[in-house]
Amino acid sequence: MKNIQISIFLCFLPFISFAQIKVGDKIPHFSVMTLDDKVYDSDKILYNNKVIVLNFWFPSCAPCLAEIPELNEVVVYFAKKRKEIIFLAPSVEGVKEYLKKFVEKKKFTYKVIKDGLPIANLFGITSYPTNIVINKKGEITFFETGYKSNIKETLIKEIEKNLKE
């Protein structure tokens, strides 16, 4: 029943007005918890001079699921530079145990964030999937909504640009 309520809410989400951030904006402060209960705080990540890559998604979103293999390939591509990048995936649907089982089955290598709706609202996300890249200064350098068949190449190019800064 809860999943049905969330799905119904997500259907109406595009009609709710949030202030969407855009390329060039400084990110709002956020603190999130992964499925393994690790906390990621944006101020600490940026203090440690890291690039942040966000993927806003949910398990019943077909376009979101379609891009997971390419997102996993981006993580593999940057394996040697992993200490310079944080890959986070706030899910706006699903309880912790359901997400854990889903991620184990689907093999999503981003750090999946439970209860991702508050951070989605903070960023003004209204469409899924949404991919964001944040530079080491806390500025959004990439903001892309919807499924893109070339998301792997696009993200790699954007992350590499940010690592050089």
Residue pairs with C-beta under 8 A, 6 or more apart in sequence:
2 95
3 60
3 93
3 94
6 92
6 93
6 94
7 60
7 93
10 58
10 92
10 93
10 128
13 126
14 126
14 127
16 126
18 121
18 124
18 125
18 126
19 124
20 123
20 124
20 125
20 126
21 27
21 28
21 123
21 124
21 140
21 143
22 140
22 143
23 140
23 141
23 142
23 143
24 139
24 140
25 139
25 140
26 138
26 139
26 140
27 42
27 52
27 123
27 134
27 138
27 139
27 140
28 42
28 122
28 123
29 41
29 42
29 43
30 41
30 42
30 119
30 122
31 39
31 40
31 41
31 42
32 39
32 40
32 88
32 90
32 113
32 116
32 119
33 39
33 40
33 113
33 114
33 115
34 40
34 88
34 111
34 112
34 113
34 114
35 96
35 99
35 100
35 103
35 112
35 113
35 114
38 111
40 86
40 88
40 111
40 113
42 52
42 138
45 52
45 86
46 52
46 134
46 136
46 137
46 138
49 84
49 136
50 83
50 84
50 85
50 86
50 136
51 84
51 85
51 86
51 133
51 134
51 135
51 136
51 159
51 162
51 163
52 85
52 86
52 88
52 132
52 133
52 134
53 74
53 85
53 86
53 87
53 88
53 110
53 131
53 132
53 133
53 134
53 155
53 159
54 88
54 89
54 90
54 123
54 130
54 131
54 132
54 133
54 134
55 67
55 71
55 87
55 88
55 89
55 90
55 110
55 129
55 130
55 131
56 89
56 90
56 92
56 116
56 120
56 123
56 125
56 128
56 129
56 130
56 131
56 132
57 64
57 68
57 89
57 90
57 91
57 92
57 128
57 129
58 64
58 91
58 92
58 93
58 94
58 128
59 65
59 91
59 93
59 94
59 98
59 99
59 102
60 93
61 93
61 128
61 129
63 128
63 129
63 146
63 147
64 128
64 129
64 147
65 106
66 147
67 129
67 147
67 148
67 151
68 106
68 107
68 108
70 151
70 152
71 87
71 89
71 108
71 109
71 110
71 151
71 152
71 155
72 107
72 108
72 109
72 110
73 152
74 87
74 152
74 155
74 156
74 159
75 82
75 87
75 109
75 110
76 109
77 152
77 156
78 85
78 156
78 159
81 163
84 163
85 159
85 163
86 111
87 109
87 110
87 111
88 110
88 111
88 113
89 108
89 110
89 111
89 112
89 113
89 116
90 113
90 116
90 117
90 119
90 120
91 99
91 112
91 113
91 114
91 116
92 116
92 117
92 120
92 125
92 128
94 102
94 114
95 114
96 114
99 112
99 114
103 112
113 119
123 130
123 132
125 145
127 145
127 146
128 145
129 145
129 146
129 147
130 143
130 144
130 145
130 146
131 142
131 143
131 144
131 151
131 155
132 140
132 142
132 143
132 144
133 140
133 141
133 142
133 155
133 158
133 159
133 162
134 140
134 141
135 141
135 162
135 165
136 162
136 165
137 165
141 158
141 161
141 162
142 154
142 155
142 158
144 151
144 154
148 154
